[in-house]
Amino acid sequence: MIQREITVANCNGFHLRPAALFTQTASDFQSTVRILYNGQKAEGRNLLEILKLGIEEGSRVTLVIDGSDEKEAMEELLGIFYKSI
């Protein structure tokens, strides 16, 4: 299991487009993906759970990935948090 704390850089927060891209990308991996934010957690493949977190610009979130391809998944998914979509 690996985890990384991230600051959301997107000026619109983690809204529908980046969240949808995140869930699609997370589904490409076998590892379990979770986002932890403000005492809540969301399954990385569940768009509604992620949107319900209400992640805004500047928010600190923790990305937790566990599985056989966790390093590759982390690298790929981290990029989505830093893109301005």
Secondary structure in CASP SS format (residue, H / E / C, confidence):
PFRMAT SS
TARGET T0000
AUTHOR 0000-0000-0000
METHOD secondary structure of the structure
MODEL  1
M C 1.00
I E 1.00
Q E 1.00
R E 1.00
E E 1.00
I E 1.00
T E 1.00
V C 1.00
A C 1.00
N C 1.00
C C 1.00
N C 1.00
G C 1.00
F C 1.00
H C 1.00
L H 1.00
R H 1.00
P H 1.00
A H 1.00
A H 1.00
L H 1.00
F H 1.00
T H 1.00
Q H 1.00
T H 1.00
A H 1.00
S C 1.00
D C 1.00
F C 1.00
Q C 1.00
S C 1.00
T E 1.00
V E 1.00
R E 1.00
I E 1.00
L E 1.00
Y E 1.00
N C 1.00
G C 1.00
Q E 1.00
K E 1.00
A E 1.00
E E 1.00
G C 1.00
R C 1.00
N C 1.00
L H 1.00
L H 1.00
E H 1.00
I H 1.00
L H 1.00
K H 1.00
L C 1.00
G C 1.00
I C 1.00
E C 1.00
E C 1.00
G C 1.00
S C 1.00
R E 1.00
V E 1.00
T E 1.00
L E 1.00
V E 1.00
I E 1.00
D E 1.00
G C 1.00
S C 1.00
D C 1.00
E H 1.00
K H 1.00
E H 1.00
A H 1.00
M H 1.00
E H 1.00
E H 1.00
L H 1.00
L H 1.00
G H 1.00
I H 1.00
F H 1.00
Y H 1.00
K C 1.00
S C 1.00
I C 1.00
END
